[in-house]
Amino acid sequence: MSELVMVEQRTNGLDAGSVWIREGGERLEGQDCDARLMALRVGLRRHFGVRAVGAAAADETVDQALAALHGSRHLEALAAAGEDPEVMPELAPPGLEPDIPVNAALVAAAREAVRTAISAADRLVAGDRYAYAVCRPPGHHAGPDFIGGYCYLNNAAAAVQALREGGLTPVGILDLDLHYPNGTSELVERMGVDATLHSLHAAPVTNVALGTLLPRAPRERAYAFTGAPDPVAYLAEVERSLVELALDVTALVVSLGYDTAEGDPHGTWHFGPEVFAGIGRLLAATGLPVCVVQEGGYSLEALAPCSHAFAAGLLGDDPV
Ligand SMILES: [Zn+2]
């Protein structure tokens, strides 16, 4: 049976819960917190074929990846963040209002998430077929010089960068979070023929400026579902993307969100765990190395059943 290397984020006991700003400037506690990591690990560990390791990438490697992806103004603004959550309008996505504030604890957690994603990609470079970065905060709404939707630094793009540096190129990125990956899109576009992005997400897309046409880059497939999709129709589109990507990529980075699951506080869809088992099976069928990077998914009850189902689909059911 194949093995899935689960890469665990260093949390250092930091309580870096997310903060959200509602229209009118009111600050609310967000849904992204370290308890998500625990729930995801519990679900994965329950599978016989999952082996846990700690995030191992060195500080210099993290710094180099961040410098390659994000602008110096972006990184300097985050590094200057204090203890209290602060709105940074200069880091709002192009044409949009800022929606998340920044504080030092969240920036520290975001750096650890990047370390986790790079460490997972490094496992593929070292020869493992499957690795799963159990990381938070998510990253796919963080662009070259903007933050948004709980995302400060782009974990998936850092994984792609690590694969390219390790010689696993070109890379296909499949984003299966409920939301369109506006940050990953801009970062992948800059990687040229080294990377192709496919995203399946909910319509309407609200995290790009009004009037933006999708796909917004040449090497991108953007498939939007109006209303909650039927799981069979959804998995057919996942398969279509994977068949297309498998034609010319050497490895896959999967931005996996469980905010498509029933009961998600930021979601509107109704997927049960079996959909994620289906995704796992389709990934296994590609024959490609797969680096999973955790994006959204905020229902603490749904996370463990979904991550366990994903592992079972990818690796085959437990031999019990
Ligand atoms: Zn999402």
Boltz pocket constraint, residues with backbone or C-beta under 6 A from the ligand:
constraints:
  - pocket:
      binder: B
      contacts: [[A, 177], [A, 178], [A, 179], [A, 257], [A, 259], [A, 295], [A, 296], [A, 297]]
      max_distance: 6.0
